[in-house]
Amino acid sequence: MALKIARMIALAVLAVSLFVTVDYGINLASSLVPELQTDGIGFNSILHSLFGTLDGPFPEAGTRAGFLEAFATAAWVSFGIFAVNAVLAAFAWLSRD
């Protein structure tokens, strides 16, 4: 039972992490399209507009390099959480009744 709860929590965390990664990826992709930047690089991130997530952890958030750093960090975190989910799924498969 505890393994099922851990798997559900890990899947929920993975879903949130993937949302953050996709959001930062969209922000990075939109910063690379010159037609979308009439007066500089605009923030298109949903998370940044709601919570200001690019201001604190990433000091160069207004640059393409800052967008890339935020996306890369989120992608690595998502990959780590995916690996945890894979390990939990393997344990659940091995310990099935």
C-alpha positions in Angstrom: 0.0 0.0 0.0 2.8 2.4 0.8 4.4 1.7 -2.6 1.2 2.7 -4.3 1.0 5.9 -2.4 4.6 6.7 -3.2 3.9 6.0 -6.9 0.8 8.3 -6.9 2.8 11.1 -5.3 5.7 10.6 -7.6 3.4 10.7 -10.7 1.7 13.9 -9.4 5.1 15.5 -8.9 6.2 14.4 -12.4 3.0 15.9 -13.9 3.8 19.3 -12.2 7.4 19.1 -13.2 6.5 18.4 -16.9 4.1 21.4 -16.8 6.9 23.6 -15.6 9.3 22.2 -18.2 6.9 22.7 -21.0 6.1 26.2 -19.8 9.8 27.2 -19.7 10.3 25.5 -23.1 7.5 27.6 -24.7 9.1 30.7 -23.1 12.5 29.7 -24.6 11.0 29.0 -28.0 9.1 32.2 -28.1 12.3 34.1 -27.2 14.0 32.7 -30.3 11.4 33.9 -32.7 12.3 37.5 -33.7 8.7 38.3 -34.9 7.4 37.9 -31.4 9.9 40.4 -29.9 8.8 43.8 -31.3 10.2 45.7 -28.3 12.6 43.3 -26.7 12.2 39.8 -25.2 8.8 39.5 -23.6 7.8 37.0 -21.0 5.3 34.5 -22.3 5.6 32.0 -19.5 2.4 31.3 -17.6 4.3 30.6 -14.4 6.3 33.8 -14.7 3.2 35.9 -15.3 1.5 34.4 -12.3 4.3 33.8 -9.8 7.4 35.6 -11.2 9.3 32.3 -11.2 12.0 33.5 -13.5 13.0 36.5 -11.3 14.3 34.7 -8.2 16.2 31.5 -9.2 17.5 32.8 -12.5 19.2 36.2 -12.3 19.5 36.7 -16.1 15.9 35.8 -16.7 15.4 38.5 -19.3 17.9 37.1 -21.7 17.9 34.1 -24.0 20.6 32.5 -21.9 18.5 32.9 -18.8 15.5 31.3 -20.6 17.8 28.4 -21.7 19.1 28.0 -18.1 15.6 27.9 -16.7 14.5 25.3 -19.3 17.6 23.2 -18.8 17.2 23.1 -15.1 13.5 22.2 -15.3 14.3 19.5 -17.9 17.0 17.9 -15.7 14.6 18.0 -12.7 11.9 16.3 -14.8 14.3 13.7 -15.9 15.3 12.9 -12.3 11.7 12.6 -11.3 11.0 10.4 -14.3 13.9 8.1 -13.2 12.4 7.9 -9.7 9.0 6.9 -11.2 10.7 4.3 -13.3 12.4 2.8 -10.3 9.2 2.8 -8.3 7.4 1.1 -11.2 10.1 -1.5 -11.4 9.8 -2.2 -7.7 6.0 -2.4 -8.0 6.3 -4.8 -10.9 8.8 -7.0 -9.1 6.7 -7.1 -5.9 3.4 -7.8 -7.5 1.2 -10.5 -6.0 
